[in-house]
Amino acid sequence: MSSTDNKTYKGQLKRWNDSKGFGFIGAEDEDRDIFIHISELKQMTRRPNIGDVITYQIQVQDDGKNRAYNAHIEGVEVFKSKRNNNISLKNKWVVTSIIIAIIAVTYFVIA
């Protein structure tokens, strides 16, 4: 069973394989590099680049290896929550429906 550490760490992204979606952070407080998967950065507005400063927490996996989780790239915006995005999408649908209805009514009144 894996265990998690609530302490926040910081390190620089040393290696990144964008096609496979993972890389390694050179941690300030660790002797070895920390594995990071793209799923831990899913809330970021861009993909990571080598040299980015990553803030993260550590999860110790069953095999004893450390993995970054709850990570973010310093200085990069975070996506708004999905709940807000769904509300925005709903509002866009309502506005689009109203515009289509106005166009349809106008067409039939003129015709």
Secondary structure, 3 states (H helix, E strand, C coil): CCEEEEEEEEEEEEEEECCCCEEEEEECCCCCCEEEEHHHHCCECCCCCCCCEEEEEEEECCCCCEEEEEEEECCCCECCCHHHHHHHHHHHHHHHHHHHHHHHHHHHHHC
